[in-house]
């Protein structure tokens, strides 16, 4: 998945359709329903990650923690790519995440 984000960024110079960060940062403080919807979407993404991790043998508690870290890392990586105008942050995350998962 991260590789797809890198490809989109390298091709288009931006990543607009894959993150809710801009919606939350611009509208979250103005509209509680928007904030709640974005929160729900983030939780759904984390649940997808968590379910995959549980299927791979992680405990539910560990999977939930890792899923949160993955979500935050990817979202933060997207923001860094946009501000740096470079795909390097996501490339680094893509390389480090598997190593981090192997340590659990």
N, C-alpha and C positions, 0 to 999 in steps of 0.2 A: 504494500500500500504506500509506504513512504517513497518508494521508487517512482510510483505513478505521480505523486505530488512533485517530486523533483523534475520529472519529465514535463509536467504541466508548466512549472515555473520556467524551465529552460526554454520551452517553446513559446510561451505567452508573456513571460516577464512578470507574471503575477499569479496569485492563487486566490481567486475570488469565490469560487463555488464550493470550496471544500472546508470552509471554516465559518464558525458563527461568532468569532471573536469581534469582528467589526460591528456586528449587530448589537452584541452585548455592550461593547464599549461606547457606542453612540446612543443606543436606545434604552439600555438596561436601567439606567437611573431615571429615565423619563417615563417608562411604561412598565409597570409591574407584570402585565400579561406577557410582554415580549421577553422580559427577564426570565419568567417562569418557563416559557416555551423553550428558550435557549438552554436553560438548566436541564430541562427534560431531555433535550436532544443530546447534550453532553452525557447524561446518565445512560441513555440508550447506547451511545458509542462505547462507553465504559463497560456496559453489560455485554456487548458483543466481544470485546477483548477478554473480559473476565470469563465468559463461557468457554472461549477457545482455550484459555489457560487452564481452566478446570478440566477440560477434555484432554489436555496434555499432561495432566497429573498433579497440578498445583492444588493446594487446599483452597477452599472458597475465600477464606480470609486473605491469604497471600495473593490470590488471583485478583481480588478486588483492589488491593493496595497497588499491585503492579499495573493494573488497568488504569488507575488514577494517574500514576506516574507516566505511563505511556501517553495518555491523553494530554496531560500537561506538557510533556516533552514535545510532542508533535505540534500542538497549538503554539507553543513558544517558538519552536523551530520555524514555523510558518511566519510568525511575526518577525523573527530575525531575518529570514530570507527577504521579506518585503522591505524592511528598513535598510538592509545591507545591499539590496539588489543583487543578491548572489544566492545560489542554491547550496552553498557549503554547509550552513547550519543543519539542514535536513540530511545531507550526505553523512555528516558526522553522527547524527542521531541514528541513522540507518545502520551505520557500522557498529555503534556502541550498544544498541539495544539487545541484539542477540547475545553479546558477551555478558551483559548484565543479567539477562534471563538465565543463562547457564550457571550463574553463581547462586541461584536459589535452589 
